[in-house]
Amino acid sequence: MEAKTTTLESLFENVEQYSKTSFELYKHKAIFEIAALTSSLAVRFILSIVVALVSLFASIGLALWFGEMMTKTYYGYFAVALMYVLIGILLFLFRKPWIKTQMNNTVIKSMLKQNP
């Protein structure tokens, strides 16, 4: 009877140790995923700011250049605004194949990626 009790106690200790180890493993995996997501978002945020600033200054320069060519500065701003309207219409018309599908594929690939 004593051997069965020792075996049962040993089994319970192993199960307890396994559950603690599994919990720690899941905790570390969650921390890894949160860190990866946070760093990815931070990089994308910084790149978005840089792209927005470059686009802003390029748009101003392009508007001034068009304005010089059309003899009135504000004509250049209207031309650049029209260009952005056309780009917006194209993005709206082709939003599914160009944006939605690409975003879905990116999210699915990142979720199915095997972590080291």
Backbone hydrogen bonds in HBPLUS format (Angstrom, degrees):
<---DONOR---> <-ACCEPTOR-->    atom                        ^
c    i                          cat <-CA-CA->   ^        H-A-AA   ^      H-
h    n   atom  resd res      DA  || num        DHA   H-A  angle D-A-AA Bond
n    s   type  num  typ     dist DA aas  dist angle  dist       angle   num
A0005-THR N   A0001-MET O   3.16 MM   4  6.45 156.4  2.22 148.9 155.0     1
A0006-THR N   A0002-GLU O   3.05 MM   4  6.27 159.0  2.10 146.0 151.6     2
A0007-THR N   A0003-ALA O   2.92 MM   4  6.07 156.6  1.98 145.3 151.9     3
A0008-LEU N   A0004-LYS O   2.84 MM   4  5.99 156.7  1.90 145.8 152.6     4
A0009-GLU N   A0005-THR O   2.80 MM   4  5.99 158.8  1.85 148.6 154.9     5
A0010-SER N   A0006-THR O   2.88 MM   4  5.99 156.0  1.94 143.2 150.3     6
A0011-LEU N   A0007-THR O   2.87 MM   4  6.07 151.0  1.95 142.5 150.8     7
A0012-PHE N   A0008-LEU O   2.94 MM   4  6.21 161.0  1.97 150.7 154.8     8
A0013-GLU N   A0009-GLU O   2.90 MM   4  6.14 156.2  1.96 148.7 155.5     9
A0014-ASN N   A0010-SER O   2.91 MM   4  6.15 155.0  1.98 146.5 153.2    10
A0015-VAL N   A0011-LEU O   2.89 MM   4  6.17 157.0  1.95 150.5 157.1    11
A0016-GLU N   A0012-PHE O   2.87 MM   4  6.04 158.6  1.92 146.9 153.0    12
A0017-GLN N   A0013-GLU O   2.87 MM   4  6.07 160.8  1.91 147.4 152.9    13
A0018-TYR N   A0014-ASN O   2.82 MM   4  5.97 155.5  1.88 145.7 153.1    14
A0019-SER N   A0015-VAL O   2.90 MM   4  6.10 158.5  1.94 148.4 153.9    15
A0020-LYS N   A0016-GLU O   3.00 MM   4  6.23 158.1  2.05 148.3 154.3    16
A0021-THR N   A0017-GLN O   2.93 MM   4  6.09 160.1  1.97 148.0 153.8    17
A0022-SER N   A0018-TYR O   2.83 MM   4  5.99 160.5  1.87 150.0 155.8    18
A0023-PHE N   A0019-SER O   2.94 MM   4  6.06 157.8  1.99 144.5 150.5    19
A0024-GLU N   A0020-LYS O   3.00 MM   4  6.24 160.1  2.04 147.0 152.2    20
A0025-LEU N   A0021-THR O   2.89 MM   4  6.12 153.8  1.96 147.9 155.7    21
A0026-TYR N   A0022-SER O   2.94 MM   4  6.19 164.9  1.96 154.1 157.1    22
A0027-LYS N   A0023-PHE O   2.89 MM   4  6.06 151.5  1.97 146.1 154.9    23
A0028-HIS N   A0024-GLU O   2.93 MM   4  6.15 157.6  1.98 148.0 153.2    24
A0029-LYS N   A0025-LEU O   2.90 MM   4  6.16 154.9  1.96 149.2 156.9    25
A0030-ALA N   A0026-TYR O   2.93 MM   4  6.10 155.3  1.99 144.3 150.6    26
A0031-ILE N   A0027-LYS O   2.99 MM   4  6.25 157.3  2.05 146.3 152.5    27
A0032-PHE N   A0028-HIS O   2.92 MM   4  6.11 157.6  1.97 146.3 152.5    28
A0033-GLU N   A0029-LYS O   2.95 MM   4  6.19 160.3  1.99 149.4 154.2    29
A0034-ILE N   A0030-ALA O   2.93 MM   4  6.12 162.1  1.96 152.3 157.1    30
A0035-ALA N   A0031-ILE O   2.92 MM   4  6.07 158.9  1.97 148.4 154.4    31
A0036-ALA N   A0032-PHE O   2.92 MM   4  6.12 158.2  1.97 148.8 155.0    32
A0037-LEU N   A0033-GLU O   2.91 MM   4  6.08 160.9  1.95 148.7 154.1    33
A0038-THR N   A0034-ILE O   2.88 MM   4  5.98 164.2  1.90 149.2 153.9    34
A0039-SER N   A0035-ALA O   2.96 MM   4  6.06 166.4  1.97 149.3 153.1    35
A0040-SER N   A0036-ALA O   3.00 MM   4  6.05 154.8  2.06 142.4 149.9    36
A0041-LEU N   A0037-LEU O   2.91 MM   4  6.11 159.5  1.95 150.7 156.1    37
A0042-ALA N   A0038-THR O   2.92 MM   4  6.11 155.0  1.99 147.6 154.7    38
A0043-VAL N   A0039-SER O   3.02 MM   4  6.19 161.1  2.06 147.6 151.8    39
A0044-ARG N   A0040-SER O   3.01 MM   4  6.21 162.9  2.04 147.9 153.0    40
A0045-PHE N   A0041-LEU O   2.86 MM   4  5.98 152.2  1.93 145.4 153.3    41
A0046-ILE N   A0042-ALA O   3.00 MM   4  6.22 164.9  2.02 151.0 154.2    42
A0047-LEU N   A0043-VAL O   2.92 MM   4  6.12 164.7  1.95 151.9 156.5    43
A0048-SER N   A0044-ARG O   2.86 MM   4  5.95 147.9  1.97 141.1 150.1    44
A0049-ILE N   A0045-PHE O   3.03 MM   4  6.33 152.5  2.10 147.3 154.1    45
A0050-VAL N   A0046-ILE O   3.05 MM   4  6.35 160.7  2.09 150.5 155.4    46
A0051-VAL N   A0047-LEU O   2.90 MM   4  6.08 164.2  1.92 150.4 154.8    47
A0052-ALA N   A0048-SER O   2.87 MM   4  5.99 155.7  1.93 144.8 152.0    48
A0053-LEU N   A0049-ILE O   2.95 MM   4  6.18 160.7  1.99 150.9 155.4    49
A0054-VAL N   A0050-VAL O   2.95 MM   4  6.15 164.4  1.97 152.9 157.3    50
A0055-SER N   A0051-VAL O   2.86 MM   4  5.97 160.8  1.90 147.5 153.4    51
A0056-LEU N   A0052-ALA O   2.88 MM   4  6.03 153.9  1.95 145.2 152.7    52
A0057-PHE N   A0053-LEU O   3.03 MM   4  6.26 172.2  2.03 155.6 155.9    53
A0058-ALA N   A0054-VAL O   2.87 MM   4  5.94 157.0  1.92 149.3 156.8    54
A0059-SER N   A0055-SER O   2.84 MM   4  5.88 151.7  1.92 143.4 151.0    55
A0060-ILE N   A0056-LEU O   3.00 MM   4  6.30 156.7  2.06 148.6 154.8    56
A0061-GLY N   A0057-PHE O   2.96 MM   4  6.12 164.7  1.99 146.9 151.3    57
A0062-LEU N   A0058-ALA O   2.84 MM   4  5.95 158.9  1.89 145.8 152.2    58
A0063-ALA N   A0059-SER O   2.85 MM   4  5.97 157.1  1.90 146.0 152.5    59
A0064-LEU N   A0060-ILE O   2.95 MM   4  6.18 159.7  1.99 150.1 155.3    60
A0065-TRP N   A0061-GLY O   2.94 MM   4  6.12 156.8  2.00 146.7 153.5    61
A0066-PHE N   A0062-LEU O   2.84 MM   4  6.05 167.4  1.85 153.6 156.9    62
A0067-GLY N   A0063-ALA O   2.86 MM   4  5.95 154.0  1.93 143.3 151.4    63
A0068-GLU N   A0064-LEU O   2.95 MM   4  6.23 147.7  2.06 143.9 151.3    64
A0069-MET N   A0065-TRP O   3.11 MM   4  6.44 155.0  2.17 147.2 153.9    65
A0070-MET N   A0066-PHE O   2.93 MM   4  6.17 140.3  2.09 147.0 158.4    66
A0075-TYR N   A0072-LYS O   3.11 MM   3  5.50 141.0  2.27 106.9 117.6    67
A0076-GLY N   A0073-THR O   3.03 MM   3  5.51 131.5  2.27 109.3 120.8    68
A0078-PHE N   A0074-TYR O   3.05 MM   4  6.35 154.0  2.12 145.8 152.6    69
A0079-ALA N   A0075-TYR O   2.88 MM   4  6.14 152.5  1.95 147.2 155.1    70
A0080-VAL N   A0076-GLY O   2.98 MM   4  6.24 159.1  2.02 148.3 153.2    71
A0081-ALA N   A0077-TYR O   2.91 MM   4  6.08 156.7  1.97 144.7 151.7    72
A0082-LEU N   A0078-PHE O   2.88 MM   4  6.08 154.5  1.94 146.1 153.0    73
A0083-MET N   A0079-ALA O   2.94 MM   4  6.23 150.3  2.03 142.8 151.3    74
A0084-TYR N   A0080-VAL O   2.99 MM   4  6.33 153.8  2.06 148.1 154.3    75
A0085-VAL N   A0081-ALA O   2.92 MM   4  6.22 148.4  2.02 146.0 155.3    76
A0086-LEU N   A0082-LEU O   2.97 MM   4  6.25 159.5  2.01 151.0 155.6    77
A0087-ILE N   A0083-MET O   2.97 MM   4  6.26 156.8  2.02 147.2 154.0    78
A0088-GLY N   A0084-TYR O   2.85 MM   4  6.00 155.8  1.91 144.3 151.2    79
A0089-ILE N   A0085-VAL O   2.90 MM   4  6.19 152.9  1.97 148.6 155.7    80
A0090-LEU N   A0086-LEU O   2.97 MM   4  6.23 162.0  2.00 149.2 153.8    81
A0091-LEU N   A0087-ILE O   2.89 MM   4  6.14 161.3  1.93 151.1 156.4    82
A0092-PHE N   A0088-GLY O   2.90 MM   4  6.06 151.8  1.97 143.7 151.8    83
A0093-LEU N   A0089-ILE O   2.89 MM   4  6.10 161.5  1.93 152.4 157.1    84
A0094-PHE N   A0090-LEU O   2.95 MM   4  6.06 157.1  2.00 150.7 156.7    85
A0098-TRP N   A0094-PHE O   3.06 MM   4  5.92 157.7  2.11 152.2 159.2    86
A0099-ILE N   A0095-ARG O   2.87 MM   4  5.12 148.5  1.97 127.3 137.1    87
A0100-LYS N   A0095-ARG O   2.93 MM   5  6.27 160.3  1.97 153.8 160.0    88
A0101-THR N   A0096-LYS O   2.94 MM   5  5.95 163.5  1.97 168.7 168.0    89
A0103-MET N   A0099-ILE O   2.87 MM   4  6.04 161.2  1.91 157.9 163.4    90
A0104-ASN N   A0100-LYS O   2.92 MM   4  6.09 164.4  1.94 152.8 157.2    91
A0105-ASN N   A0101-THR O   2.94 MM   4  6.14 163.4  1.97 150.2 154.7    92
A0106-THR N   A0102-GLN O   2.96 MM   4  6.15 155.4  2.02 145.5 152.4    93
A0107-VAL N   A0103-MET O   2.95 MM   4  6.18 164.3  1.97 155.4 158.8    94
A0108-ILE N   A0104-ASN O   2.94 MM   4  6.10 167.0  1.96 154.2 158.1    95
A0109-LYS N   A0105-ASN O   2.92 MM   4  6.02 162.5  1.95 147.6 152.7    96
A0110-SER N   A0106-THR O   3.00 MM   4  6.17 158.4  2.05 146.4 152.3    97
A0111-MET N   A0107-VAL O   2.95 MM   4  6.13 149.1  2.05 147.3 155.8    98
A0112-LEU N   A0108-ILE O   2.97 MM   4  6.11 147.4  2.08 148.1 156.3    99
A0113-LYS N   A0109-LYS O   3.03 MM   4  5.95 114.8  2.47 136.5 150.6   100
